[in-house]
Amino acid sequence: MLIAGFPAGMWGTNCYVVATGAGAECVVVDPGQDAAGGVEEVVREHRLKPVAVLVTHGHVDHMWSVAPVAGTHDATAWIHPRDRHLLADPMAGMSRETARMLLGQDLTWAEPDDVRELADGQTLELAGLTFDVDHTPGHTEGSVVFRTPYEQQGVSQVMFSGDLLFKGSIGRTDLPGGDHPSILRSLASKVLPLADDVVVLPGHGDQTSIGRERATNPYLKDLTTP
């Protein structure tokens, strides 16, 4: 499996390009601000063809370039219905600080031509890969994570966690649509049951593992599996 990740934009949001290998179709996860150029570099280097864009949640730092990437490659964009409105109206999910930062810029957003909605427990078969979808509200109402089998180097799965889970921390819940009790329930029900060897590729920062976070993340230590 080929997984190429890079931080993009002023928020350093991790964008990932996932494929079975070079010369294959691929999936793009969370193309944020200024991510389109990085996606094109990975696509050219490995001779890939994007067929889908997966969005972990609708915050602008994760979906800024969804429409350009999907449009360039005639790819399908996937997002949970509770966050779909943010594709065309990202201001509805921004903090006041972010809104002020972008104020005065000539910015427009629109849905890609082909948008499909995600559901909890759904399995996607894309680009020769399998992605299990878990709805994990709390950071936003429509936050999801994507898990795909890896089965190399002692790793059973890779999880693209968006802003649910980071190395040593979790997503903030003080933005529109955020709710702290909800994110704790999502962590308890969707993260704690996973095997320790699952590698976590988060929306920001370095990769980690479920085992490491179970042992060291202060937000997980008092949670129990329902």
DAKAKA-V463756 format. One record per pair of residues at least 6 apart in sequence whose C-alpha atoms are under 7 Angstrom apart, sorted by sequence separation. I is the first residue (numbers start at 1). J is the second residue. If there is no record, write none. Layout:
I:J + I:J
This chain:
7:13 + 8:14 + 19:25 + 43:49 + 70:76 + 86:92 + 124:130 + 125:131 + 137:143 + 150:156 + 151:157 + 164:170 + 165:171 + 173:179 + 201:207 + 214:220 + 7:14 + 8:15 + 19:26 + 70:77 + 86:93 + 123:130 + 124:131 + 135:142 + 136:143 + 149:156 + 150:157 + 163:170 + 164:171 + 173:180 + 200:207 + 201:208 + 214:221 + 6:14 + 7:15 + 18:26 + 19:27 + 55:63 + 91:99 + 123:131 + 124:132 + 135:143 + 136:144 + 149:157 + 150:158 + 163:171 + 200:208 + 5:14 + 6:15 + 17:26 + 18:27 + 123:132 + 135:144 + 136:145 + 148:157 + 149:158 + 199:208 + 200:209 + 5:15 + 6:16 + 17:27 + 18:28 + 122:132 + 123:133 + 134:144 + 135:145 + 147:157 + 148:158 + 199:209 + 200:210 + 5:16 + 17:28 + 121:132 + 122:133 + 133:144 + 134:145 + 147:158 + 148:159 + 198:209 + 199:210 + 4:16 + 5:17 + 16:28 + 17:29 + 121:133 + 133:145 + 134:146 + 147:159 + 197:209 + 198:210 + 3:16 + 4:17 + 16:29 + 53:66 + 120:133 + 121:134 + 133:146 + 146:159 + 147:160 + 196:209 + 197:210 + 3:17 + 4:18 + 15:29 + 16:30 + 119:133 + 120:134 + 132:146 + 133:147 + 145:159 + 146:160 + 196:210 + 197:211 + 3:18 + 15:30 + 120:135 + 131:146 + 132:147 + 145:160 + 146:161 + 195:210 + 196:211 + 2:18 + 3:19 + 15:31 + 119:135 + 131:147 + 132:148 + 145:161 + 2:19 + 15:32 + 53:70 + 131:148 + 145:162 + 1:19 + 2:20 + 130:148 + 1:20 + 2:21 + 13:32 + 1:21 + 15:35 + 89:109 + 88:109 + 26:48 + 28:50 + 53:75 + 57:79 + 87:109 + 88:110 + 9:32 + 23:46 + 25:48 + 26:49 + 27:50 + 50:73 + 52:75 + 53:76 + 54:77 + 55:78 + 56:79 + 87:110 + 88:111 + 8:32 + 9:33 + 22:46 + 23:47 + 24:48 + 25:49 + 26:50 + 27:51 + 28:52 + 29:53 + 30:54 + 51:75 + 52:76 + 53:77 + 54:78 + 55:79 + 87:111 + 139:163 + 8:33 + 9:34 + 22:47 + 23:48 + 24:49 + 25:50 + 26:51 + 27:52 + 28:53 + 29:54 + 30:55 + 50:75 + 51:76 + 52:77 + 53:78 + 54:79 + 58:83 + 139:164 + 8:34 + 9:35 + 22:48 + 25:51 + 27:53 + 28:54 + 29:55 + 30:56 + 57:83 + 58:84 + 8:35 + 32:60 + 33:61 + 58:86 + 32:61 + 36:65 + 58:87 + 32:62 + 35:65 + 60:90 + 31:62 + 32:63 + 33:64 + 34:65 + 59:90 + 30:62 + 31:63 + 32:64 + 33:65 + 139:171 + 193:225 + 30:63 + 31:64 + 32:65 + 36:69 + 139:172 + 192:225 + 31:65 + 59:93 + 139:173 + 31:66 + 77:112 + 138:173 + 188:223 + 81:117 + 141:177 + 166:202 + 188:224 + 189:225 + 77:114 + 78:115 + 79:116 + 80:117 + 81:118 + 140:177 + 141:178 + 165:202 + 188:225 + 189:226 + 76:114 + 77:115 + 78:116 + 79:117 + 80:118 + 140:178 + 188:226 + 76:115 + 77:116 + 78:117 + 79:118 + 80:119 + 139:178 + 159:198 + 161:200 + 163:202 + 167:206 + 78:118 + 138:178 + 139:179 + 158:198 + 159:199 + 160:200 + 161:201 + 162:202 + 163:203 + 167:207 + 71:112 + 138:179 + 156:197 + 157:198 + 158:199 + 159:200 + 160:201 + 161:202 + 162:203 + 167:208 + 70:112 + 138:180 + 155:197 + 156:198 + 157:199 + 158:200 + 159:201 + 160:202 + 161:203 + 67:110 + 154:197 + 155:198 + 67:111 + 138:182 + 139:183 + 155:199 + 67:112 + 137:182 + 138:183 + 168:213 + 137:183 + 167:213 + 136:183 + 13:61 + 168:216 + 169:217 + 13:62 + 137:186 + 168:217 + 11:61 + 136:186 + 169:219 + 134:190 + 83:141 + 82:141 + 83:142 + 82:142 + 81:142 + 80:142 + 51:127 + 95:175 + 94:175 + 93:175 + 94:176 + 57:140 + 93:176 + 57:142 + 57:143 + 56:143 + 57:144 + 56:144 + 56:145 + 27:127 + 26:127 + 25:127 + 56:162 + 19:127 + 20:128 + 20:129 + 14:203 + 13:203 + 14:204 + 13:204 + 12:204
